[in-house]
Each structure stands twice: as C-alpha cells, then as structure tokens.
Amino acid sequence: MADFLYKGVVDWFLDQVSQEAIAPGDRMPSLRALAKQLSLSLNTVIHGYEILTEEGWIESRPKSGYFVCHRSDIKPALLLAGEALRKLTPVGSKAAWSCLAHRGALVDQSDAFLASSVRSEEVDIPVLGKGHLTVRETVSEHLKGLGIKNHASQLWLGHSPLTMLTQSIQTLTQRDDTVLVITPCDPRLSSTLQSLGRQVISIAAGDRGVDLDLVVRCLQENEIKLLILPGQFAFPAGLAISNLSLRRWVAIIDELKLPTIEWDLCSHLAHRAGSLMTYKSLDSSDHIVYIGGVETKGVNRSAGWCLPGRHQSVLEGAFLSVDMALSDAQQHALSEALLSTGKRSLVRRARQVWANSERIKAHLETHLQGQVSFAASKGGIGLWMKLKAPLNQQDMTALLANYRHVIVPGQLISDEPEADHWMAINVTLDDIEPLAKKLAERLSLKAKSGPETNLTNTADSAKSEPLDRPEKAIKSTPLTDSEPVDKKEDRKHHDASTNPLYNPMLDLINHDFG
C-alpha cells in the first residue's frame, strides 16, 4: 500500500509532464500543497519527491523548493581533457575583434539586472579609487561565502572585469612573454593575451579538469611567466575539479611562485545547489590575482572586483591609471544584487538562469532531433553544445549574421582539433525559438546536401599547433585531475544536465600524495 501511494505521486508528475502542464525549469508545488491536492500524507509526498529526485526528474534547491529538470534521451556530450599542449599562432588583434563581435553572447542578457534605483542625475557622479568601503565590505562578505578569505581593504571595484584582466596582464608580463591558459574558457582571455603580444600555450581540460602531467611538463620545458585559470563555473560548461586536485594546483603555483590570474565571473550562477571551491580559496600564499564580477548587456550595468593578493603594490598604480571606478549609482546597484533578500539578487538571478537553461536544453533537443548533445552544465551563462557534424562556412556565416549575441563558435573557446563541432549557447536569452528554428534549418540543409568539407575552421587551421603529437604525449599517471568516465549503457535515461558518474574515492587511488 505504501509503495502504491508513493507511486501515486510519481504517476501524478508523469501525467502533468505528458500534458505539458509542467515543463523543464518550472517550480514544483510545495510539499504541503501537493499533499493537500492529492489527499496524501506529507511523508508520502516527501518520499515521492525523493524518488523523482533520484530518477533525475526534479531537483531540490535549498531555500527555493523543487524544480523540474530536463531529462534527455540522448547520451550527453563528454568534454575530454586534451592530450597535447598547443601553441597558438600569433594573430595580433584579430581574435580580439572576433570576441568583441560576440560580446553579447558572453554576458547576461537581462536589461533589468544591475539597474540602479538611484536617481538618474546621480548616475554619473565619479567615485575615486577602489570604491566605497561599505560596498567593498558587501563584496567581501560575498566572497567569504565562496570560501575566499579576504579583507575589504584589499578589494578593488571597477566597471569592467576585462579592464582589470588587461591591466593585470600588462603589469605582470612583458611583450613576447609566454602565458599558459586552460581551455575551454571565455574567449576574451586568450584573445586579450594575443592582442597584447603575448605568446599563448593552451591545455584543454575535461569535465574533471586538466592532465596535470602536461601542466608540469609545460612548466618545466617552457619559461611560463603567467598562468590563467578559468574558474570552475567559467564559460562555457564548467568543471568539477576535486578539492585534492585544486590543492595540487595551488601547490604547483606555490612551489614555482608563479603569478596566476583566476577569471571567475560565474560563481553566482551555479546550475546546482551550493558553490564549488575556487582556486583562490586555497591560495594561502596570495600568488593568485582573483577577478570576478557581473556583466550584463545594459550600458553601465556591469561591475567587477579584484583581489590582487601579493601583487597589490604593482597593480595598484595600473588600476588607478585607467580610472575604472564605479559611480555611486553603480555601487548601490551592486550592493543590492549581493544581498540575498533583494528583488534583483544574484541568488534569485541564478535560479532564473538555471530554470531558463533547462527550458533551452529541452527546446533545442526537441527541434534538433538527435543532431546535438550537451555537455553537463555546472554553472555560468553558457550551454556547451556539440553538433554531430560541424556547419560549413556558409551555414555558420548565415547563422552568425543574426545570432552573434546568442552563440559563440567553438573555435573561439577551444583550440582542440574538434572545436568546430562545438558551440556555446547563451542560456540567459529569453526567447530561444528563432535560433532553434534557424539551427534546425541549417542542419537540415546540411543533411540533405550530404557530407561536405568543413570550412568553418579554414581561416584558423594554423592558429594553433600541438607542441607534442598526441601519441607521444605523456599519459595521465599520478599527477592528474582527469577521471575515467563511466561508459556503461545501462542508464538509459541519463540526464544531460546530470554530472557524469564520479567516485570520490578515485581521488585517493589516482593521486600521488608525495
């Protein structure tokens, strides 16, 4: 009888889904409300919700309730760690222009977020230096929630995180210096380095991080002056690096005293409950320059913060020289966003973006009918989508003509040979229908015309070259944070939004404790 009652909750849910009364991203009725509606006990409904959660139909979000997930029938796309270092061919400012064209796809599409409630005549009043102490204290508390120890006096606030990145690169390195970047990442990282005349070496990370054997070898064989790490929620798919692997990263940085920049603009946009640990949260030696913030498409509606660490003295002059201070109104809007109880809080925005991401995945999968798959989302504003076959140059050009503010071609984000199979979709977009139709049209035309030579990456075919042939690359042995992926087929209803199966004990088995 008890099993029958639990099944009643599941049957009710499946019936609602089949009638499209409940869709991915929707909030489920409260436990008490559903218990009253179905005339069941509260414990029965709780157990029914637990069953739906275990099966991947719904997800619990603390202080928010239960939400409907998108359950995919398609095997999720796997983001694998690269097997070789890749040295990018210098292209000057060309890559920066390409990224500038796609800026809209890299930021929050909301017009209302970070909008100031201060009177318009006060908007342009300048604030000298770092920003108001009260605002920096609010940001400091937000960072402590991410596990980052800091003090408000150490923080710098600015209207552009990218400006902070540029000034940090120019201060910590010189022209022709070699910089190591972990990809896939926000394309502005590598493009900024190239436009400033730095030599770039990239290493591709998988779902569980990068092969640390390659990292160590790269640091031994190349005179690396700077390391740039995308945060774990970084564009486009995010990572799930274990705490042990993070500690190994920090140990390498400490041993070499290597200046490092962590680009972490998406910590507030977790697609799962709770926040992941950052590199900076373990950085007791302060070698890491931490850059975070919130970027939106609205004018004067972006804000960034920076913890310079031990590089405070040299970066202070660089930050002051560009006059990137926030106005009173901008600082007021930032303070409101960092308060969890506010109507425009980062917490509420994260919930909205997560729900929208589930809807977009369901919508695209329905329209594109098995021609695409998605990497598991951890957070951020980018959905990492893999095409069965890459679009040719003509189709990609036609697609980008109207949707540069929504998509970013994979070649800008990754330097791997198969990058043209990938595409990043902005999940903060309100209406995905036009893009879904256009993608379906282009993929349908490609299927009818038969196999074609992919021209998408022709212009960039020489932009990077492996420093080692894949077959000669060192295999991952003790120093690695890439984990084996369970490829069993018995999970027929595996959700594309669910993290790959992972046994934390593998950290103890596959890592050398020294």
Secondary structure as GFF3:
##gff-version 3
##sequence-region A 1 514
A	DSSP	alpha_helix	2	18	.	.	.	ID=ss1
A	DSSP	alpha_helix	31	38	.	.	.	ID=ss2
A	DSSP	alpha_helix	42	54	.	.	.	ID=ss3
A	DSSP	beta_strand	58	61	.	.	.	ID=ss4
A	DSSP	beta_strand	65	68	.	.	.	ID=ss5
A	DSSP	beta_strand	86	88	.	.	.	ID=ss6
A	DSSP	alpha_helix	94	101	.	.	.	ID=ss7
A	DSSP	alpha_helix	103	106	.	.	.	ID=ss8
A	DSSP	three_ten_helix	120	122	.	.	.	ID=ss9
A	DSSP	alpha_helix	133	144	.	.	.	ID=ss10
A	DSSP	three_ten_helix	152	154	.	.	.	ID=ss11
A	DSSP	beta_strand	156	158	.	.	.	ID=ss12
A	DSSP	alpha_helix	161	172	.	.	.	ID=ss13
A	DSSP	beta_strand	178	183	.	.	.	ID=ss14
A	DSSP	alpha_helix	187	195	.	.	.	ID=ss15
A	DSSP	beta_strand	199	204	.	.	.	ID=ss16
A	DSSP	alpha_helix	212	221	.	.	.	ID=ss17
A	DSSP	beta_strand	224	230	.	.	.	ID=ss18
A	DSSP	alpha_helix	243	256	.	.	.	ID=ss19
A	DSSP	beta_strand	260	264	.	.	.	ID=ss20
A	DSSP	three_ten_helix	280	282	.	.	.	ID=ss21
A	DSSP	beta_strand	288	294	.	.	.	ID=ss22
A	DSSP	beta_strand	303	307	.	.	.	ID=ss23
A	DSSP	three_ten_helix	309	311	.	.	.	ID=ss24
A	DSSP	alpha_helix	312	321	.	.	.	ID=ss25
A	DSSP	alpha_helix	328	338	.	.	.	ID=ss26
A	DSSP	alpha_helix	346	368	.	.	.	ID=ss27
A	DSSP	beta_strand	372	374	.	.	.	ID=ss28
A	DSSP	beta_strand	382	387	.	.	.	ID=ss29
A	DSSP	alpha_helix	393	403	.	.	.	ID=ss30
A	DSSP	beta_strand	407	409	.	.	.	ID=ss31
A	DSSP	alpha_helix	410	413	.	.	.	ID=ss32
A	DSSP	three_ten_helix	417	421	.	.	.	ID=ss33
A	DSSP	beta_strand	422	426	.	.	.	ID=ss34
A	DSSP	alpha_helix	433	449	.	.	.	ID=ss35
A	DSSP	beta_strand	464	466	.	.	.	ID=ss36
A	DSSP	three_ten_helix	470	472	.	.	.	ID=ss37
A	DSSP	alpha_helix	505	510	.	.	.	ID=ss38
###
